[in-house]
Amino acid sequence: MQNNNGKEILVRVEHLKKYFPVEKGFVEKIIARGKKYVKAVDDVSFEIPKGSVMGLCGESGCGKTTTGRLIMRLIDTDEGVITLDNKDITHIKGKELREFRPNMQMVFQDPHASLNPRMTVGRNIGHSLDIQNIGTRAERLERVKRVMESVALTPVDDIVGRYPHLLSGGQKQRVVLARALVLNPKLVVADEPIAMADVSVRALILEMMIMLKNQFDLTYLFVTHDLATAKYICDTIAIMYLGVIVEMGQLKSVFNNPLHPYTQALLSAVPVPDPRARRKHKIPRGEIPSAVNPPSGCRFHTRCPIAHQDCSSHIPHMEEKEKGHKVACPYV
């Protein structure tokens, strides 16, 4: 499976949708008719070439984490197709999903919550080896120690027997990385992997992720709200707003020539490391609409500085404005 540029595609997502039903109170159930849904992901499509890093960016609540969880098959899709390594994994379950799971692993945003406090570091990292019944007990321990060395969790013999509460935030994040890598996956979905780390160690973790990508031949889906971080690690980038992708392309193309007004607003808010620099922030007007009842037509039209009359009724589709650079706006 290759794209138009001849690159091998590892992940292909087509028209992905996920709606979550809204829980109602007792009185509302009696008065209101019909169900309401949070349209978390609403017709999302993209491809990730093998060996690349794709950034999925946007404000909190835009649906980027839900997209990552759908690809990981942690939650079921309502509509759409997910293909990983030429295999349709959209609806696989049970034993078939468990056997396929080593091909895809996830780094969760909060390492404090995702690590079992009753397990040692070695057990937390190697638990997936137990589930997959890989090797003997001694072989599993040796594999755990090798991956700990890869993420600089040293001295290994000292840390392997510690419990998570005895580690620093940066060490916990490395444990989560090691746990994701121990099964030698093809795809790693990294959900805000440095959000909980101290500022002083964020750059080190990003550098480590790049090194590990090359060492283990990994492909990343890098979920983040921080465009400055995305610029450091990503090859391609997709900008999400209220469950839809509004702009997508090569990182340099999107950063150097942002086309969608929402992308322009996000990039204008990225700090510049120059105290003399003065930039006019393009802050969108109004509040973010509810994902339960999103605006008709273009979802950004209620806040858009270049909105036209038909934007409230016409749903824009992704169009290629430059080679590999797509945007969902006919007026840019």
C-alpha positions as CSV (number, residue, x, y, z in Angstrom):
1,M,0.0,0.0,0.0
2,Q,1.7,3.2,-1.2
3,N,0.6,6.9,-1.6
4,N,1.0,9.1,-4.6
5,N,4.6,9.9,-3.7
6,G,5.5,6.2,-3.7
7,K,5.9,6.0,0.0
8,E,4.8,2.9,1.8
9,I,1.7,3.6,3.9
10,L,1.5,2.0,7.4
11,V,-1.7,3.6,8.6
12,R,-4.7,4.6,6.6
13,V,-7.8,6.1,8.2
14,E,-10.9,6.7,6.0
15,H,-14.0,8.6,7.0
16,L,-13.7,7.8,10.7
17,K,-16.6,8.8,12.9
18,K,-17.2,8.4,16.7
19,Y,-20.2,9.9,18.5
20,F,-20.6,9.5,22.2
21,P,-24.2,9.6,23.7
22,V,-24.8,12.3,26.2
23,E,-26.1,11.1,29.6
24,K,-29.3,12.9,30.7
25,G,-30.7,13.5,34.1
26,F,-33.9,12.0,35.2
27,V,-36.0,15.1,34.5
28,E,-34.4,15.7,31.1
29,K,-35.1,12.1,30.1
30,I,-38.8,12.7,30.7
31,I,-39.0,16.1,29.0
32,A,-36.5,15.8,26.2
33,R,-37.1,13.5,23.3
34,G,-34.4,11.8,21.3
35,K,-30.7,11.3,22.1
36,K,-27.9,13.8,21.9
37,Y,-24.4,12.9,20.9
38,V,-20.9,14.4,21.3
39,K,-19.5,14.4,17.8
40,A,-16.0,13.7,18.9
41,V,-14.6,12.5,15.5
42,D,-16.7,13.4,12.5
43,D,-15.4,12.1,9.1
44,V,-11.6,12.1,9.5
45,S,-9.3,10.7,6.9
46,F,-5.5,10.6,6.7
47,E,-2.5,8.4,5.9
48,I,0.8,7.9,7.8
49,P,3.8,6.7,5.8
50,K,6.0,4.1,7.3
51,G,8.8,5.5,9.4
52,S,7.4,9.0,9.6
53,V,5.9,11.1,12.4
54,M,2.5,12.6,11.9
55,G,1.3,15.3,14.3
56,L,-2.4,15.5,15.2
57,C,-2.9,19.0,16.7
58,G,-5.6,21.2,18.0
59,E,-7.2,22.6,21.1
60,S,-8.5,20.4,24.0
61,G,-11.7,18.7,23.0
62,C,-11.1,18.8,19.3
63,G,-11.1,14.9,19.0
64,K,-7.4,14.2,18.6
65,T,-7.1,11.8,21.5
66,T,-10.3,10.0,20.5
67,T,-8.8,9.6,17.0
68,G,-5.7,8.0,18.6
69,R,-7.8,5.6,20.7
70,L,-9.9,4.6,17.7
71,I,-6.8,3.7,15.8
72,M,-5.5,1.7,18.8
73,R,-8.9,-0.1,18.9
74,L,-9.3,0.9,22.5
75,I,-12.8,2.1,21.5
76,D,-15.0,1.0,18.6
77,T,-15.7,3.2,15.6
78,D,-19.2,4.2,14.5
79,E,-18.2,4.5,10.9
80,G,-15.1,4.4,8.8
81,V,-12.2,2.1,8.0
82,I,-8.8,1.7,9.8
83,T,-6.0,-0.1,8.0
84,L,-2.7,-0.9,9.6
85,D,0.1,-2.6,7.7
86,N,-2.4,-3.6,4.9
87,K,-4.8,-5.2,7.4
88,D,-8.3,-3.9,8.1
89,I,-8.5,-3.7,11.9
90,T,-11.7,-1.7,12.1
91,H,-13.8,-4.4,13.7
92,I,-11.3,-7.1,14.9
93,K,-11.9,-8.3,18.4
94,G,-11.0,-10.9,21.0
95,K,-8.2,-13.3,20.2
96,E,-7.5,-11.7,16.8
97,L,-7.1,-8.3,18.3
98,R,-4.9,-9.6,21.1
99,E,-2.6,-11.3,18.6
100,F,-2.4,-8.2,16.5
101,R,-1.9,-5.8,19.5
102,P,2.0,-6.0,19.5
103,N,2.0,-4.1,16.2
104,M,0.5,-1.0,17.8
105,Q,1.2,0.5,21.2
106,M,0.2,3.7,23.0
107,V,2.0,6.2,25.2
108,F,-0.6,7.7,27.5
109,Q,-0.6,11.4,28.5
110,D,-0.4,10.8,32.3
111,P,2.3,8.3,33.3
112,H,1.2,8.5,36.9
113,A,-2.2,7.1,36.1
114,S,-1.2,4.6,33.5
115,L,1.4,2.8,35.6
116,N,0.2,0.2,38.1
117,P,1.4,1.3,41.5
118,R,1.4,-2.2,42.8
119,M,3.8,-3.4,40.2
120,T,7.6,-2.8,40.0
121,V,9.0,-1.0,37.0
122,G,10.1,-4.3,35.6
123,R,6.7,-5.8,35.9
124,N,5.0,-2.7,34.5
125,I,7.2,-2.8,31.4
126,G,7.1,-6.6,31.0
127,H,3.4,-7.2,31.7
128,S,2.5,-7.2,28.0
129,L,5.1,-9.9,27.4
130,D,3.3,-12.0,30.0
131,I,0.0,-11.4,28.2
132,Q,1.4,-12.3,24.9
133,N,3.2,-15.3,26.4
134,I,6.6,-14.3,24.8
135,G,9.7,-16.2,26.0
136,T,10.6,-17.6,29.3
137,R,10.6,-15.7,32.5
138,A,14.4,-15.1,32.3
139,E,14.1,-14.1,28.6
140,R,11.3,-11.6,29.4
141,L,13.4,-10.0,32.2
142,E,16.4,-9.7,29.8
143,R,14.2,-8.1,27.2
144,V,12.9,-5.6,29.7
145,K,16.4,-4.7,30.8
146,R,17.5,-4.1,27.2
147,V,14.6,-1.7,26.5
148,M,15.2,0.1,29.8
149,E,18.8,0.8,28.7
150,S,17.4,2.1,25.4
151,V,15.4,4.7,27.2
152,A,18.2,5.6,29.6
153,L,16.5,4.1,32.7
154,T,19.8,3.4,34.4
155,P,21.3,1.8,36.5
156,V,18.9,-0.9,35.3
157,D,19.4,-3.3,38.1
158,D,18.6,-0.6,40.6
159,I,15.5,0.8,38.9
160,V,13.9,-2.5,37.6
161,G,12.8,-3.4,41.2
162,R,11.5,0.0,42.2
163,Y,7.9,1.0,42.4
164,P,6.5,3.9,40.3
165,H,6.1,6.3,43.4
166,L,9.8,6.2,43.8
167,L,10.5,7.6,40.4
168,S,10.6,11.2,39.1
169,G,8.2,12.4,36.5
170,G,10.8,12.1,33.7
171,Q,11.6,8.6,34.8
172,K,7.9,7.6,34.8
173,Q,7.6,8.9,31.3
174,R,10.5,6.8,30.2
175,V,8.9,3.7,31.8
176,V,5.8,4.4,29.7
177,L,8.0,4.6,26.6
178,A,9.8,1.4,27.5
179,R,6.5,-0.4,28.0
180,A,5.3,0.7,24.6
181,L,8.5,-0.5,22.9
182,V,9.0,-3.8,24.6
183,L,6.8,-5.6,22.1
184,N,8.7,-4.1,19.1
185,P,5.6,-2.4,17.6
186,K,5.3,-0.9,14.2
187,L,3.1,2.1,15.3
188,V,3.2,4.1,18.5
189,V,0.4,6.5,19.3
190,A,1.9,9.1,21.6
191,D,-0.8,11.1,23.3
192,E,0.7,14.3,24.7
193,P,3.8,12.3,25.7
194,I,5.6,15.3,27.4
195,A,2.6,17.2,28.8
196,M,3.3,15.8,32.3
197,A,7.0,16.1,32.2
198,D,9.0,19.0,33.7
199,V,10.0,21.7,31.2
200,S,13.7,20.9,31.8
201,V,13.3,17.3,30.5
202,R,10.9,17.8,27.7
203,A,13.5,18.4,25.0
204,L,15.4,15.3,26.3
205,I,12.3,13.1,25.9
206,L,11.7,14.4,22.4
207,E,15.3,13.7,21.4
208,M,15.0,10.3,22.8
209,M,11.8,9.6,20.9
210,I,13.5,10.6,17.6
211,M,16.4,8.3,18.5
212,L,14.1,5.4,19.4
213,K,12.2,5.9,16.1
214,N,15.4,5.4,14.1
215,Q,16.6,2.6,16.4
216,F,13.4,0.5,16.3
217,D,12.1,1.6,12.9
218,L,9.0,3.2,14.4
219,T,6.1,5.2,13.0
220,Y,4.5,7.8,15.3
221,L,1.1,9.4,15.6
222,F,2.1,12.3,17.8
223,V,-1.0,13.8,19.5
224,T,-0.4,17.3,20.9
225,H,-1.9,20.8,21.4
226,D,1.6,22.3,21.3
227,L,2.6,23.3,17.8
228,A,6.1,24.3,19.0
229,T,6.6,20.7,20.1
230,A,5.1,19.3,16.8
231,K,7.6,21.4,14.9
232,Y,10.5,19.7,16.6
233,I,9.5,16.1,15.9
234,C,6.8,15.8,13.1
235,D,7.2,15.2,9.4
236,T,3.5,15.9,8.5
237,I,0.8,17.6,10.5
238,A,-3.0,17.7,10.6
239,I,-4.9,20.4,12.4
240,M,-8.2,19.4,14.0
241,Y,-11.2,21.6,15.0
242,L,-14.4,20.2,16.6
243,G,-13.9,16.7,15.3
244,V,-12.8,17.5,11.8
245,I,-9.4,18.1,10.1
246,V,-9.2,21.6,8.6
247,E,-5.7,21.6,7.3
248,M,-3.1,18.9,6.6
249,G,0.3,18.6,4.9
250,Q,4.1,18.5,5.2
251,L,5.2,20.3,8.4
252,K,7.3,22.9,6.6
253,S,4.5,23.7,4.1
254,V,1.9,24.2,6.9
255,F,4.2,26.2,9.2
256,N,5.6,28.4,6.4
257,N,2.3,29.0,4.6
258,P,-0.7,28.3,6.9
259,L,-3.8,28.6,4.8
260,H,-6.8,28.0,7.1
261,P,-7.7,30.9,9.5
262,Y,-7.7,28.5,12.4
263,T,-4.2,27.2,11.7
264,Q,-3.0,30.8,11.3
265,A,-4.5,31.6,14.7
266,L,-2.8,28.7,16.4
267,L,0.6,29.5,14.9
268,S,0.4,33.1,15.8
269,A,0.1,32.0,19.5
270,V,3.4,30.0,19.4
271,P,6.0,31.9,21.5
272,V,9.0,33.3,19.6
273,P,12.4,33.0,21.5
274,D,13.2,36.7,20.8
275,P,12.3,39.3,23.4
276,R,12.4,42.0,20.7
277,A,9.9,40.2,18.4
278,R,6.4,41.6,18.2
279,R,3.6,39.5,16.7
280,K,0.0,40.3,16.3
281,H,-2.0,37.4,17.8
282,K,-4.9,36.3,15.6
283,I,-7.3,35.3,18.3
284,P,-10.5,33.8,16.9
285,R,-13.6,35.7,18.0
286,G,-16.2,34.1,20.4
287,E,-16.2,30.9,22.3
288,I,-15.6,27.3,21.0
289,P,-19.0,25.9,20.1
290,S,-20.3,22.7,21.7
291,A,-19.4,19.4,20.1
292,V,-23.0,18.3,21.0
293,N,-24.5,20.9,18.7
294,P,-21.7,22.0,16.3
295,P,-22.3,24.8,13.8
296,S,-23.8,23.9,10.5
297,G,-21.7,24.1,7.4
298,C,-18.1,25.0,8.2
299,R,-17.6,24.4,11.9
300,F,-15.2,27.4,12.2
301,H,-17.5,29.9,10.5
302,T,-18.8,31.4,13.7
303,R,-15.3,32.5,14.7
304,C,-13.7,32.9,11.3
305,P,-12.5,36.4,10.2
306,I,-13.0,35.6,6.5
307,A,-16.4,33.8,6.7
308,H,-18.7,34.2,3.8
309,Q,-22.5,33.9,3.6
310,D,-22.5,30.3,2.4
311,C,-20.1,29.1,5.0
312,S,-23.0,28.4,7.4
313,S,-24.6,26.0,4.9
314,H,-21.8,24.6,2.8
315,I,-19.6,21.8,4.3
316,P,-16.1,22.4,3.0
317,H,-14.1,19.4,1.8
318,M,-10.3,19.0,1.8
319,E,-8.8,20.4,-1.3
320,E,-5.1,20.3,-2.4
321,K,-3.8,23.9,-2.7
322,E,-0.2,23.0,-2.9
323,K,1.5,19.6,-3.5
324,G,0.6,17.5,-0.5
325,H,-0.9,20.6,1.3
326,K,-4.7,20.3,1.8
327,V,-7.2,22.7,3.4
328,A,-10.9,22.6,4.1
329,C,-11.7,26.2,3.0
330,P,-12.6,27.4,-0.5
331,Y,-11.7,31.0,0.3
332,V,-8.0,30.7,0.9
